[in-house]
């Protein structure tokens, strides 16, 4: 099988590329330090209750832990944060999974997605009135009918333009449709094009723990975009070699996203978690 144009072929799937008891209350009132501690905890709970829930959706070749630095910062600001798993099986099925998860959250939501997670949040948020803001972090911001592969190769500079055999390891999985496979990034691609601004130790951890993307997800077209009715923000890494900055800028313009840029790789959520948390906080405050 010719794998030389995974992101551009469309004939086959491989063609492509998240109340204390009364007794306890009485005890607290009789012990000074405990009372002070409890007062601080109550203050945090009140602050959290006054803010939206932040839902973070990871992309391909990652899991929820990629958001760890961002989660710590947002929680310190009083947000309740969750990072559910993204199955990475396909845009429509992943979006359906996330949409069901979002329905279990009461109150307003700020929904952020990294990379392929942008494809997912764009579809999962559609029709959910609780989602008040969409935040795209080095992410795909698809219009209806666009695929991740089309966006990634719409401007020069993506490593995915190369022969797929030099970018990915193709791994079979049970029940895969004919021609489909799981895509894993080759170690050298992680270090040169995916996480080039991280330490060697971090890069090695990514290689060892990456979760694969089903190849057919790369060419699956997006549905009606939630950004048509939900305001959006985008953080664009100028050194992104997965989704070139110019491609992100084009899609952000179509979505009328508020854009900020940062000098980072595709993994700004790991290398610059403060900037990511700040943008999410900005979106939350703007839509509260």
Helices and strands as residue ranges (DSSP letters): G 13-15, H 22-30, H 32-49, E 53-57, G 64-67, H 68-76, E 80-82, H 91-102, E 109-114, H 117-124, E 131-137, H 148-152, G 159-161, H 164-167, E 168-171, E 182-185, H 187-189, I 190-194, H 200-209, E 213-214, G 215-218, G 226-228, E 232-237, H 245-254, E 258-262, H 268-271, H 273-286
